[in-house]
Amino acid sequence: MSRKSARENAFKIIYNCALMKEPPHDMCEYFEETMKDEMWAEAAMDEKDLKYMKEVVFGAAEKKNELNEKIAPLLKKWDVDRLPKISLAILQLAIYEIENMGDVPDRVAVNEAVELAKSYGEDETYKFINGVLAEYLKNK
């Protein structure tokens, strides 16, 4: 598995934690258990990727309020609480990576967030994500 896949799985866990109001530890544990199932074999991760995924998931959960405070002023005519959960999860993940993962270049974090938005969001979500993150980097 690659860093890209680990990031995608981290996004899925962050999103599901918000959607189901489950703690990240439980969601990561569930994810690891489902990876053992043969039908999820393609999702299997090596130890390095699993460590990265957990670091991002637990870090984003721990800093959720701080991340939301950074996102809020970037939204035009939107409130963090009213954002679609997919968009919020993508933004939390990207900003967490930019702020805390020194081995992830800012442009990579933004590009990967845009790709997640294209895959999981509505038709125009990727433009919104790109705009918010571009504004964030400009003000950083």
N, C-alpha and C positions, 0 to 999 in steps of 0.2 A: 504494500500500500504506500501511497505517497503522502506528502504533507498536504496536498490538495484534498485528498480523500479524508485525511484526519480532520482538516478544517471543516469539510462538509458535514462530517459526523458530529463535530462539536456544535455546528450550527443547528443540526437536527435536535441535539440534546437540549441546547439553550431554548430553542423554540418549544419543544415538548415540555420542558420545565415550566415555562410561562403558560402554556395552554392547559396543562393538567395540574398545575400548581403542586408539582412534585419537587422534592429537593434534588439537587444535582447528583448527589451521591447515589440515590436510588435509581435515577435515570441512567447513570454511567454503569451501575451494576447490572441493570436490566439489559443495556446495550451489550455489555460483555457476555452475558449469558446467551443472548440471541446470536452472537457471533459464532458460538460453538455449534449452533444448528447448521446442518449442511446447506440448507437453502440460503444462508447468509454467509457462506464461505467467502464470497468475493469481498465482503466487508471486513474480513479478518485483517488485523493490524499487527505489525511487529511492535516490540516493546517501546521503541523510540516514538513511533506514531501514537501509540496509546498514551504514553506519558505526555506528549504534546497536547493531545485532545483533552485529557483530564486537566492539565494546567490551564488551558484556555477556558474550559467549562467552569471549573471551580473559581478561577480568577474573575471571570465575568460575573458569576453569581455573587461573589464576595463584594465586588465593586459595582453592582447593579445600580444602586442609587447615584453613585458618583458618575457613572457612564450616562445615566439618564439626564443628570444635570448638565453634562457636556452636550448632549444631543438637543435638549430643549431650546436653547437660544438659536439653534441652527434651523429650526423649523419655521417656515413661513405659513401662517394661517393653520397650523396644526398644533396639537397638544400631544405630548409623549404618551399620555394615557389613551389617546384616541388613535394612535398609529396602529396599523395592522400588525399583529404579533410577528409575522414573518419579517416585515421591514424593521421592526424594533430589534429582533434577534440578530439580524444581519448587521445593523448599525452597532449594536453592543459588541458583537464579535470583532468587527473591523476596528473600532476605536480601542477596544482592549488590546488587540494585536499591535496597533500603532503605538500605544502608550507603554506597553509592558513587554512586548516580545522583541527584543533588540535584534534578533536574527531575521526579522521580517521587515523588508523595506516598505516604507509607506505606500509606494505605488503598487506593490504586490498586494498589500492588504486591501487597497481600494479596488484593484482589478478583480481580485477573488470575490470581494463583496458584490461587485457588479455581476459577476458570473453566477453567484448564488441567487441574486435577484432575478436574473434571466431564467434560471431553472425553476425557481420556487415561487416567485412573485407574480403579480398581475402583469399585463402587457407593458405598462409604463413604469413599473416599480424600479427597474434598473436605472432609469434616468433620475428618478427621485433619489435613490441611494447614491449615485454618482455626484449629484448636485450637493447633497448634504455633506458627503465626505470631502468634496473639493473645498467647500466653505470651511469645514473643520481644519483641513490642512493649511488653508490660507491664514486662518486665525491662530494656528498653533505656534 
